[in-house]
Amino acid sequence: MTEAVLEVRDLVTEFDTDEGVVRAVDGVSFQVNEGETLGIVGESGCGKSVTAQSIMRLLPQPMGRIAGGQILFQGRNLAETDLETMRLIRGNDIGMVFQEPMTALNPVHTIGKQLAEVLLLHKPITSQQAIRESVEILDRVGIPSPDIRMTEYPHQLSGGMRQRVVIAMALACRPKLLIADEPTTALDVTIQAQILELIQELQRDMGMSVILITHDLGVIAETSRSVVVMYAGKVAEKGSVFDIFDRTRHPYTRGLLSSIPRLDTEPKSALPIIPGMVPGLRDLPVGCRFENRCPHRKPSCIASPPPLEQADDVGHEVACYEWRNIRAAESAEESRS
């Protein structure tokens, strides 16, 4: 039986603002199994990155805080771990690839100095050994002439090369878990494919687990085994890739899937969209947070938030009052056709 490397239980993350306390993550739960990839998807503002920052304890201070729940990493609750211990865990046991590599790298230090610093912080090695290992790591992630790149600054590298450097820094100490937050957002399609292939190859070689955060369901279909769909700080649906793509139950997940361009559609047909926007954290609906954009909205959806409940197979859960009626209508339509 596969063991869970990370278990997030009822995570609640809040921020103090000038207009009061806002809850960016509200009761989120999931687990990441050993050697597997978990995809977290959703539109901008759904709480994906805040969830990752909560796991790493990198919330902006003093306004951000974990207000409830547990983050169990190999039996240790990271939500209650002191910051000094967290500094030892970050980079060593849990690595993170940040969304924008230019802001993740220090512009006034060379690539070699920043990469060697990671190794010197977590491993009992000399500076010369750290430099040699840094060159090997850069070569491992596909950077040409790594010894020369060690002496260069971030602005001297292309976007794809900088992203490879960030991946090298995250994997330098062979972590048990890698969190990749939108690792391909600012890259062109060719480089995106190379970066994703690189992460998968390194995952196989190191046997590590991966949390892949993205808004691109196509990426999730190719890389992940399990998926968590988030909306406005809550889990809308979660399950295996098969559950999410072939047995979709939540209207929001359906909307995301239908908005993906397809080759078999009419050339001049309009791409389906989800009307409206993700609600602001200070203007959240009382009931289901998706109800103001949902075509299947009922009075019960407006009155109270739906709980996560099992939909089909064990592990497939959905937070929707209407999913049974939607599925029944689909079955009736299929039988008629």
Solvent accessible surface area in square Angstrom, and as a share of the most:
residue,aa,sasa,rsa
1,M,238,1.06
2,T,68,0.39
3,E,123,0.55
4,A,37,0.28
5,V,16,0.09
6,L,0,0.00
7,E,51,0.23
8,V,2,0.01
9,R,108,0.39
10,D,90,0.47
11,L,0,0.00
12,V,20,0.11
13,T,0,0.00
14,E,20,0.09
15,F,28,0.12
16,D,64,0.33
17,T,54,0.32
18,D,157,0.81
19,E,126,0.56
20,G,34,0.33
21,V,85,0.49
22,V,12,0.07
23,R,95,0.35
24,A,7,0.05
25,V,0,0.00
26,D,22,0.11
27,G,33,0.32
28,V,0,0.00
29,S,28,0.18
30,F,12,0.05
31,Q,86,0.38
32,V,1,0.01
33,N,34,0.18
34,E,98,0.44
35,G,36,0.34
36,E,26,0.11
37,T,12,0.07
38,L,6,0.03
39,G,0,0.00
40,I,1,0.00
41,V,1,0.00
42,G,2,0.02
43,E,46,0.21
44,S,100,0.65
45,G,59,0.57
46,C,1,0.00
47,G,9,0.09
48,K,15,0.06
49,S,30,0.19
50,V,29,0.17
51,T,0,0.00
52,A,1,0.01
53,Q,55,0.24
54,S,0,0.00
55,I,1,0.01
56,M,6,0.02
57,R,55,0.20
58,L,65,0.32
59,L,13,0.06
60,P,65,0.41
61,Q,127,0.57
62,P,116,0.73
63,M,78,0.35
64,G,2,0.02
65,R,92,0.34
66,I,38,0.19
67,A,51,0.40
68,G,25,0.24
69,G,35,0.33
70,Q,72,0.32
71,I,0,0.00
72,L,28,0.14
73,F,8,0.03
74,Q,104,0.46
75,G,71,0.69
76,R,120,0.44
77,N,25,0.13
78,L,0,0.00
79,A,21,0.16
80,E,146,0.66
81,T,12,0.07
82,D,85,0.44
83,L,91,0.45
84,E,106,0.47
85,T,33,0.19
86,M,0,0.00
87,R,119,0.44
88,L,94,0.47
89,I,9,0.05
90,R,47,0.17
91,G,17,0.16
92,N,50,0.26
93,D,31,0.16
94,I,0,0.00
95,G,1,0.01
96,M,15,0.07
97,V,0,0.00
98,F,79,0.33
99,Q,80,0.35
100,E,63,0.28
101,P,6,0.04
102,M,63,0.28
103,T,114,0.66
104,A,37,0.29
105,L,5,0.03
106,N,61,0.31
107,P,77,0.48
108,V,105,0.61
109,H,60,0.27
110,T,33,0.19
111,I,0,0.00
112,G,6,0.06
113,K,118,0.50
114,Q,14,0.06
115,L,0,0.00
116,A,10,0.07
117,E,108,0.49
118,V,25,0.14
119,L,0,0.00
120,L,76,0.38
121,L,114,0.57
122,H,34,0.15
123,K,66,0.28
124,P,140,0.88
125,I,38,0.19
126,T,81,0.47
127,S,65,0.42
128,Q,116,0.52
129,Q,73,0.32
130,A,0,0.00
131,I,74,0.38
132,R,135,0.49
133,E,47,0.21
134,S,0,0.00
135,V,40,0.23
136,E,114,0.51
137,I,28,0.14
138,L,0,0.00
139,D,90,0.47
140,R,105,0.38
141,V,2,0.01
142,G,45,0.44
143,I,2,0.01
144,P,77,0.49
145,S,55,0.35
146,P,21,0.13
147,D,88,0.45
148,I,98,0.50
149,R,58,0.21
150,M,16,0.07
151,T,94,0.54
152,E,28,0.13
153,Y,80,0.30
154,P,0,0.00
155,H,123,0.55
156,Q,95,0.42
157,L,8,0.04
158,S,66,0.43
159,G,26,0.25
160,G,10,0.10
161,M,31,0.14
162,R,42,0.15
163,Q,3,0.01
164,R,34,0.12
165,V,0,0.00
166,V,6,0.03
167,I,0,0.00
168,A,0,0.00
169,M,38,0.17
170,A,6,0.05
171,L,5,0.03
172,A,8,0.06
173,C,17,0.10
174,R,135,0.49
175,P,4,0.03
176,K,91,0.39
177,L,0,0.00
178,L,0,0.00
179,I,0,0.00
180,A,0,0.00
181,D,6,0.03
182,E,17,0.08
183,P,2,0.01
184,T,14,0.08
185,T,68,0.40
186,A,73,0.56
187,L,18,0.09
188,D,89,0.46
189,V,120,0.69
190,T,87,0.51
191,I,44,0.22
192,Q,42,0.19
193,A,59,0.46
194,Q,73,0.33
195,I,0,0.00
196,L,16,0.08
197,E,112,0.50
198,L,13,0.07
199,I,8,0.04
200,Q,52,0.23
201,E,82,0.37
202,L,3,0.01
203,Q,20,0.09
204,R,167,0.61
205,D,79,0.41
206,M,37,0.16
207,G,45,0.43
208,M,3,0.01
209,S,1,0.01
210,V,2,0.01
211,I,1,0.01
212,L,5,0.03
213,I,1,0.00
214,T,8,0.05
215,H,109,0.49
216,D,58,0.30
217,L,7,0.04
218,G,31,0.30
219,V,14,0.08
220,I,0,0.00
221,A,48,0.38
222,E,134,0.60
223,T,22,0.13
224,S,13,0.09
225,R,155,0.57
226,S,37,0.24
227,V,1,0.00
228,V,2,0.01
229,V,0,0.00
230,M,0,0.00
231,Y,7,0.03
232,A,1,0.00
233,G,0,0.00
234,K,66,0.28
235,V,8,0.05
236,A,6,0.05
237,E,0,0.00
238,K,29,0.12
239,G,9,0.08
240,S,43,0.28
241,V,29,0.17
242,F,109,0.45
243,D,7,0.04
244,I,0,0.00
245,F,52,0.22
246,D,95,0.49
247,R,63,0.23
248,T,12,0.07
249,R,23,0.08
250,H,6,0.03
251,P,9,0.06
252,Y,0,0.00
253,T,0,0.00
254,R,62,0.23
255,G,15,0.14
256,L,23,0.11
257,L,36,0.18
258,S,56,0.36
259,S,35,0.23
260,I,59,0.30
261,P,102,0.64
262,R,153,0.56
263,L,190,0.95
264,D,107,0.55
265,T,73,0.42
266,E,127,0.57
267,P,129,0.81
268,K,200,0.85
269,S,61,0.40
270,A,95,0.74
271,L,93,0.46
272,P,71,0.45
273,I,139,0.70
274,I,28,0.14
275,P,84,0.53
276,G,59,0.56
277,M,157,0.70
278,V,30,0.17
279,P,19,0.12
280,G,40,0.39
281,L,60,0.30
282,R,143,0.52
283,D,112,0.58
284,L,46,0.23
285,P,28,0.18
286,V,123,0.71
287,G,2,0.02
288,C,17,0.10
289,R,31,0.11
290,F,6,0.03
291,E,20,0.09
292,N,82,0.42
293,R,14,0.05
294,C,22,0.13
295,P,111,0.70
296,H,64,0.29
297,R,115,0.42
298,K,91,0.39
299,P,108,0.68
300,S,53,0.34
301,C,9,0.06
302,I,87,0.44
303,A,70,0.54
304,S,48,0.31
305,P,68,0.43
306,P,18,0.11
307,P,89,0.56
308,L,60,0.30
309,E,53,0.24
310,Q,97,0.43
311,A,12,0.09
312,D,35,0.18
313,D,77,0.40
314,V,135,0.78
315,G,42,0.40
316,H,0,0.00
317,E,50,0.23
318,V,0,0.00
319,A,12,0.10
320,C,11,0.06
321,Y,75,0.29
322,E,17,0.08
323,W,5,0.02
324,R,128,0.47
325,N,89,0.45
326,I,14,0.07
327,R,85,0.31
328,A,63,0.49
329,A,62,0.48
330,E,59,0.26
331,S,61,0.39
332,A,42,0.32
333,E,96,0.43
334,E,125,0.56
335,S,92,0.59
336,R,172,0.63
337,S,123,0.79
